[in-house]
Amino acid sequence: MDAKKKGNFTGSIGFVLAAAGSAVGVGNIWRFPYLAAQDGGGLFLVIYLVLVLTFGFTLLATDIAMGRRTKKSAFHAFASIRPKWGFLGKLTFLVPAIIMTYYSVIGGWITKYVLVYVTGEGKAAAQDGYFTSFITSKVSPIVFMLLFLAVTSFVVYCGVEDGVEKFSKLVMPGLIVLIVGIAVFSLTLHHTDESGVTRTGLQGLGVYLIPDLTGLTFSRFSKILLDAMSQLFFSLSVSMGIMITYGSYVKKDVNLSRSIGQIELFDTGVAFLAGMMVIPAVYVFAGTEGMASGPSLIFVSLPKVFDAMGSVGTVIGIVFFVMVAFAALTSCVSVMETLVANCMELFSASRKKVSLVIGAISAVAAVIICMGYNVLYFELPLPNGQTAQLLDLMDYISNSFLLPFICLLTCIFVGWVIKPQWIIDEMESSGHKFGRKKLYAFMIRYVAPVIMAIVFLQSAGFFQIFS
Ligand code: PHE
């Protein structure tokens, strides 16, 4: 199937916003602030920034250039370059397939919280046990998941230009306005707790920005580095075929090097602003101990913070959850778009048909994931020391296990089999300069594979450097 039939982004802005839409997701909002608070504030920020500009940029350039040069999605892209490496395309396809099973479930939870705040139920959501009782209930999480999935499927069904691109152009600027608004509001907060201690938003900003070097040992530094690394490639949506698919929709005259810089800036900027929004607010009302990672940050800790704000908390709650819903939607769209694009190529079928089938399969899979909190509940110890339910298990397989492994193989493939010049040629094919090309070649051949091997061995539980 030729690229025309599949669709194209109209220009570089559409592409950058769609790619940023994929990259900016719940990871930016519920994981980045937590990691920054836990890993020494400014120290984490500096390390993260350096990694984005070196490592993140290398992986983004690899995926996007591979997509544009082959004009194919992951499943066929690798095989079309080297038939022997076709297995890597299939492996890459697995990641969005697994993520799709649970991302819409999380999207459903977010949708539910939008409704909670719109109907003025914020007080109830701040009670202990509210979130758990919601996700363990049998019907409600499924209904909200289906709602979220229906919107996602509709956007994908409408196509690249009229669906994904239009939607991203609408949502992404709105998201920036909302997040800047709440971040500024966060800085103006202050609160005196029962023991008479007053904390202000600006003090909270200090906790976020000032590097905390106390007890900085080699092992702590390495742990921060590893945290930043695994956050980075999840956050940029690289090595999961998504950016290969999006790259395949980019026209030949687009300056990829500049677009990649803009995507990095967008994703990192939103993560940074999310920290500015979350850390001062949590610090003012709950101290640094109030920070939690993952779902419990936004579904448990923040509702308590909004409640403590009084009546303005309801408005902030609405704005916040609408913003998170936007971020999650554009990410979920990118996952589904990748699945649809791959299947359109595989079965030479039309977008509309494939979107409906993938939408239906995703719905069934997501219902099973929802049941993981009631009928199918289990507690499974993972190799990395955590305890998982069904959703966590899917997350672990895709993000902690498959992702670093695929990334490692991709680096070997590009760095040593087809050679970095293959990517560099594509980056420069529009006639623009690829500024960081020496850095690129060095990273993809030497640095990235070694680091990915360490990340993989660590998260697969082969060794535990930090306990
Ligand atoms: N990049 C998204 C985030 O930061 C997460 C994501 C993962 C999105 C996989 C799509 C696919 O939250």
Boltz pocket constraint, residues with backbone or C-beta under 6 A from the ligand:
constraints:
  - pocket:
      binder: B
      contacts: [[A, 22], [A, 23], [A, 24], [A, 25], [A, 26], [A, 27], [A, 28], [A, 99], [A, 234], [A, 235], [A, 236], [A, 237], [A, 240], [A, 242], [A, 331], [A, 332], [A, 334], [A, 335]]
      max_distance: 6.0
